[in-house]
Amino acid sequence: ASRTNVTVAAGRGVMGLSAGLLVWDSALSAMAMVNSSEIHKLLILKNFLTSCLALTLAGCAGYDSAALPPLKTVAHVDLPRFMGDWYVIANIPTFIEKGAHNAVESYRIDADGTIATTFTFRAGGFDGEEKRYTPRGFVVDRETNALWGMQFLWPIKADYRITYLADDYSVTVISRIQRDYVWIMARKPSIAEDEYQRLVRLIGAQGYDVSKIEKVPQRWN
């Protein structure tokens, strides 16, 4: 019942945002001949909200938990040690990540215990427009610190599970119970090919379709 209530609330929030964007389109069309500079600013804001909507839809995608095997996290994460920059080596990309170059996810623990997250990348190429998103992580399982909820847009918290973490905290795998998106990340922009293939096999054993995994181009001068 509690999950049903959360799903309904999430659905209402998404529908509200979708309806708002439709109304916005109508308003922009009506204003198009009035003030072009203001229209440009509003279009930028609309594009941001559209990206939030896409991430929210990904975060609250329904699944039948009874039909999926458990997805174990690592036994424990030392949160202060986990903080900092992580280069995205490969992923099954969300809508906004398609074509991303030089993708980096950065974490910082705030005073309230939540995780301030910054995700940046270049869109479409190394010289592409820089994109920046700042979701917030909420540690759900304080015993392991490996199960988070990642919030791009209130009140939805997307499933985020640390399912692999090297002993030296050099490489990690972030998975989701839905087996839809996954991220291989490292402290450096590249990892050895044999290590990469080992992680792909690990992800396949979790129940993912590994044919969907894409390497993320990284080039830092």
Beta strands, then each sheet from edge to edge (+ up, - down):
strand 1: 84-92
strand 2: 100-109
strand 3: 115-123
strand 4: 130-133
strand 5: 136-139
strand 6: 147-153
strand 7: 156-165
strand 8: 171-175
strand 9: 182-186
strand 10: 214-215
sheet 1: 4+ 3- 2+ 1- 9+ 8- 7+ 6- 5+
sheet 2: 4+ 3- 2+ 1- 10+
end
